[in-house]
């Protein structure tokens, strides 16, 4: 599967481990609940680690763990749920998170410009055929009125 | 007034290009209804009962003659030769074609206008005092701060998908003419004990289904912290506002459910973490104030004697001056209201010929500027007193000089069932009937200051809950009925009207209104206004008469 990271289309190396599934090798991401429950065990695995955040989650809960986390996935249940925009901003601006922040789930290609401004640097589009569209929408505007992450 | 620089112009141009592409994708079937809905709403486009409706931003109500001519052109070319002015100082077209909307937006961009964020769950057009900069009770002109807020809210990347719509109003005068206590955030410019001017910040006010008066979250905010404080409020709302029920999603419900104390604590905590480094510089504020510097007033305007003479000679002119003009801070000048409430015309509507003519008059008499009021009228803010007589004559020919500003026939009225897909009941027809029943201008003037607000549904676009008399259209088994309230006010002594009793049938509304007015005329004391009397006696004397036959 391909995604966009730092404005380039690349192959995705990550896999998401469902709530009740056994962790496998390679780079894996888990839900916040699982992260909190199995953190010690997960830290022993060989691959890189990621956490998938839902809108109602609080990113404050992973703030102290960010040095161990290479990917934060923002999982959109609906494009209308704007909480994830604030989560991205908080990760970058408040907690100084330097790893990958990736939008996934039900967001619109037309939202990626805003997402990139609040610090999202990777995009897993809902439809694979939208990859070129997402890439072009990252340049929807050349000017901004307000400061944000970018 | 504010003039776009290259950044402003590029931004609106790029927004037009973006929406053109989105519309094409939708029309080709490449985007779902749901997705396009969210995107078109953020460009002011609703799908209504008969056709789309396009809402255009009137930034804090301030427009120029060139923009008015463009509105006239759009009305002629893309619509049915008229437009509608709204209670949030915006402009609406009721008959655009979806496929032509990108062209309309491009026309608007060519005169520094747009429809960005005039609907949808995002930060809306910032509104203000329609007499800003010219009134006699001003602490400081709010418009520079409105423009700073306009820019900050426009395409804000973090706060474009809020739980619900979000409205900000700013007032700079002692008398609140911007209904700031009924906004998600209300800002009052105030002076503290040290003589510094800053903002008193209200939060959680709103109309609609659950009208709530805003509460003070910060009695004094230094100007330099304006944007960081707004950001703190918006972040707390974006993260914690309810998203499970759209009727409970406004910030007023969050403030109510968390309690003001807890909400304030969360905002202040957030603000302390972000405010450093985000101060508005004194230079930026000064540069913005310079954009609103006063026009070149004539020094000797007050020496004119014709104004006083004309008033003595012509009673109709004197009456118009009394009701439709306001005192100006510069001697020899007055602010002039153009009444969009002529008998027989839908409240707040204007034709293309009127728009063009008003643009010419603005150029001739008021430095080319026109303002929209939140009671759906227009203002020429800077008219020399010697020019008032010829201006009045010309406005009269255009049917824009009905001397009824602030009176019972200066009704706020939404488009209602005739146009709006949300409405339960008609409003324009009822307004016309009330207007016809009150055809005696002397009687209207005898009643004096009385604000009737009428909405066709619970969403309350016409602010019925803060009308001195509020009329709310409701649906009763498929029939149009009307709920009456008395004693509301959107000014300093903010109040929500009290329900008079059961809803009345459509053919009984006018009779109920005239009955209420009769009770007032018979029972008022000396110079007591309608609102003062309602506050003194309560609703019972009115109720007894209105429901006497029930």
Interface residues (C-beta under 8 A of the other chain):
Chain A: X55 X79 X80 X81 X82 X83 X85 X86 X89 X94 X108 X110 X111 X113 X114 X115 X117 X118 X140 X141 X142 X143 X144 X145 X146 X147 X148
Chain B: X7 X10 X11 X14 X15 X18 X22 X35 X38 X39 X121 X151 X152 X154 X155 X156 X157 X158 X159 X160 X161 X162 X163 X227 X235 X238 X239 X243 X273 X278
